[in-house]
Amino acid sequence: MSHTPRPVGRTREVFSAFLLLGLTSFGGPIAHLGYFRTEFVERRRWFSEQAYADLVALCQFLPGPASSQVGFAIGLMRAGPWGAAAAWSAFTLPSAIVLVLFALGSAVLDGPISQGIIHGLKVTAVAIVAHAVWGMARSLCPDPRRAGIALAAVFTVVLVSGPLGQVAAIVIGALAGMALCRAHAESDMHDLPLPVSMRAGHLAGLAFVALLVGLPLLAWASPSAALAVMDAFYRAGALVFGGGHVVLPLLEAEVVQSGWVGADEFLTGYGAAQAVPGPLFTFASYLGAVMGPLGGRLFGAALAMVMIFLPGMLLLVAVLPHWSRFRRWDSAQALMRGANAAVVGILGAALYQPVWTSAILGPREFALALTGFLLLSVWKLPAWAVVVVLASGGILITL
């Protein structure tokens, strides 16, 4: 790939830029992409508008945390593999550290005020997920065919519980997309040269498949709790299409239904994850710290977080050398339209169970959740501000 540009920046420069974003980027993956554009296209001029748009299109196409994948690729293009590692760690660690500290402190929280905050965080999860479902449905299910795929996904996850239902819904959605959603193929596309060799791409793809197939077999054959946790979080990270909120039903199926984490602990952590900047996938660090199977809380947090991010990064590196050619295929675009519509259905089912059923205990909680939804969708408040308002409301309800 002689035409591929060589990295031109320093790792330290990448780390400092992303650390600032990791400390200040509130609002979820779509907001993060806006922060990145402002910082790296407008202010620093590392990329052209078209190059950045192509990069976002690539990461939206793949499963995994889109904003973290874009950041990883920006670091890779700017300063090579060390730049990619610097971008990911600087963007991810601030929120992960805060959530681990919250997990370590949540065990000692007691009294009506603390319980009220936790109750408010659970109601916050209702407002946040409802807002995500509403926004994703409008953009990913704009026609009757894709709305039908989303509805079929709801029935699939209701009838087939657990991780198998999530996988089945995505596979059925992708196949339906290939059959029904071939219209409106994008024609205005540009090459996106990136500093990844064909050999590195093949090795990353091989590692992705080997872990996806091998970890369940190892976890089944061995009594090791660490292997079971690695398998659960790797699988959740490998199957997330359409944004960070979609990881909620996948993780709930893996850690709550298995008994590793209580439903209340799960929703409390998810609500807390809305109050911190950075990627929503750092919710995994909270779960790793409160989980039963692993003795060391910090070890569990680190293991869960690395495993949930790893598949998205491996898949990104695997696809980069082939992306420009692959995304011109009508079948690939149709497949992703169907998979994305199925994701809306999966998230819609999760909005009811476990989010709604665990948090909405009466009309007061419903009123509080509706307030949060309107603050997000009508008044456009940032997620962290909604968390503060609803946590305060939770205290009032409890008292």
GIMODA-V878112 format. One record per residue. N is the residue number from 0. RES is the residue in one small letter. PSI is psi as a letter, one per 40 degrees, with the letter a starting at -180 (none if undefined). Layout:
# GIMODA-V878112
N|RES|PSI / N|RES|PSI
This chain:
# GIMODA-V878112
0|m|g / 1|s|d / 2|h|e / 3|t|h / 4|p|i / 5|r|i / 6|p|i / 7|v|e / 8|g|a / 9|r|i / 10|t|d / 11|r|d / 12|e|d / 13|v|d / 14|f|d / 15|s|d / 16|a|d / 17|f|d / 18|l|d / 19|l|d / 20|l|d / 21|g|d / 22|l|e / 23|t|e / 24|s|g / 25|f|i / 26|g|e / 27|g|i / 28|p|d / 29|i|d / 30|a|d / 31|h|d / 32|l|d / 33|g|d / 34|y|d / 35|f|d / 36|r|d / 37|t|d / 38|e|d / 39|f|e / 40|v|d / 41|e|d / 42|r|d / 43|r|e / 44|r|f / 45|w|d / 46|f|i / 47|s|i / 48|e|d / 49|q|d / 50|a|d / 51|y|d / 52|a|d / 53|d|d / 54|l|d / 55|v|d / 56|a|d / 57|l|d / 58|c|d / 59|q|d / 60|f|d / 61|l|i / 62|p|i / 63|g|i / 64|p|h / 65|a|d / 66|s|d / 67|s|d / 68|q|d / 69|v|d / 70|g|d / 71|f|d / 72|a|d / 73|i|d / 74|g|d / 75|l|d / 76|m|d / 77|r|d / 78|a|f / 79|g|a / 80|p|d / 81|w|d / 82|g|d / 83|a|d / 84|a|d / 85|a|d / 86|a|d / 87|w|d / 88|s|d / 89|a|d / 90|f|d / 91|t|d / 92|l|d / 93|p|d / 94|s|d / 95|a|d / 96|i|d / 97|v|d / 98|l|d / 99|v|d / 100|l|d / 101|f|d / 102|a|d / 103|l|d / 104|g|d / 105|s|d / 106|a|d / 107|v|e / 108|l|h / 109|d|i / 110|g|i / 111|p|d / 112|i|d / 113|s|d / 114|q|d / 115|g|d / 116|i|d / 117|i|d / 118|h|d / 119|g|d / 120|l|d / 121|k|d / 122|v|d / 123|t|d / 124|a|d / 125|v|d / 126|a|d / 127|i|d / 128|v|d / 129|a|d / 130|h|d / 131|a|d / 132|v|d / 133|w|d / 134|g|d / 135|m|d / 136|a|d / 137|r|d / 138|s|d / 139|l|e / 140|c|f / 141|p|e / 142|d|i / 143|p|d / 144|r|d / 145|r|d / 146|a|d / 147|g|d / 148|i|d / 149|a|d / 150|l|d / 151|a|d / 152|a|d / 153|v|d / 154|f|d / 155|t|d / 156|v|d / 157|v|d / 158|l|d / 159|v|g / 160|s|i / 161|g|a / 162|p|d / 163|l|d / 164|g|d / 165|q|d / 166|v|d / 167|a|d / 168|a|d / 169|i|d / 170|v|d / 171|i|d / 172|g|d / 173|a|d / 174|l|d / 175|a|d / 176|g|d / 177|m|d / 178|a|d / 179|l|e / 180|c|f / 181|r|e / 182|a|i / 183|h|f / 184|a|i / 185|e|h / 186|s|d / 187|d|g / 188|m|i / 189|h|i / 190|d|i / 191|l|g / 192|p|h / 193|l|i / 194|p|g / 195|v|h / 196|s|i / 197|m|d / 198|r|d / 199|a|d / 200|g|d / 201|h|d / 202|l|d / 203|a|d / 204|g|d / 205|l|d / 206|a|d / 207|f|d / 208|v|d / 209|a|d / 210|l|d / 211|l|d / 212|v|d / 213|g|d / 214|l|d / 215|p|d / 216|l|d / 217|l|d / 218|a|d / 219|w|d / 220|a|e / 221|s|i / 222|p|e / 223|s|h / 224|a|d / 225|a|d / 226|l|d / 227|a|d / 228|v|d / 229|m|d / 230|d|d / 231|a|d / 232|f|d / 233|y|d / 234|r|d / 235|a|d / 236|g|d / 237|a|e / 238|l|e / 239|v|h / 240|f|i / 241|g|e / 242|g|i / 243|g|d / 244|h|d / 245|v|e / 246|v|e / 247|l|d / 248|p|d / 249|l|d / 250|l|d / 251|e|d / 252|a|d / 253|e|d / 254|v|d / 255|v|d / 256|q|d / 257|s|e / 258|g|e / 259|w|d / 260|v|h / 261|g|i / 262|a|d / 263|d|d / 264|e|d / 265|f|d / 266|l|d / 267|t|d / 268|g|d / 269|y|d / 270|g|d / 271|a|d / 272|a|d / 273|q|d / 274|a|e / 275|v|i / 276|p|i / 277|g|a / 278|p|i / 279|l|d / 280|f|e / 281|t|e / 282|f|d / 283|a|d / 284|s|d / 285|y|d / 286|l|d / 287|g|d / 288|a|d / 289|v|e / 290|m|i / 291|g|d / 292|p|d / 293|l|h / 294|g|d / 295|g|h / 296|r|d / 297|l|d / 298|f|d / 299|g|d / 300|a|d / 301|a|d / 302|l|d / 303|a|d / 304|m|d / 305|v|d / 306|m|d / 307|i|d / 308|f|d / 309|l|d / 310|p|d / 311|g|d / 312|m|d / 313|l|d / 314|l|d / 315|l|d / 316|v|d / 317|a|d / 318|v|d / 319|l|d / 320|p|e / 321|h|e / 322|w|d / 323|s|d / 324|r|d / 325|f|d / 326|r|e / 327|r|e / 328|w|h / 329|d|d / 330|s|d / 331|a|d / 332|q|d / 333|a|d / 334|l|d / 335|m|d / 336|r|d / 337|g|d / 338|a|d / 339|n|d / 340|a|d / 341|a|d / 342|v|d / 343|v|d / 344|g|d / 345|i|d / 346|l|d / 347|g|d / 348|a|d / 349|a|d / 350|l|d / 351|y|d / 352|q|h / 353|p|e / 354|v|d / 355|w|d / 356|t|d / 357|s|d / 358|a|d / 359|i|g / 360|l|e / 361|g|a / 362|p|d / 363|r|d / 364|e|d / 365|f|d / 366|a|d / 367|l|d / 368|a|d / 369|l|d / 370|t|d / 371|g|d / 372|f|d / 373|l|d / 374|l|d / 375|l|d / 376|s|d / 377|v|d / 378|w|e / 379|k|f / 380|l|i / 381|p|i / 382|a|d / 383|w|d / 384|a|d / 385|v|d / 386|v|d / 387|v|d / 388|v|d / 389|l|d / 390|a|d / 391|s|d / 392|g|d / 393|g|d / 394|i|d / 395|l|d / 396|i|d / 397|t|d / 398|l|none
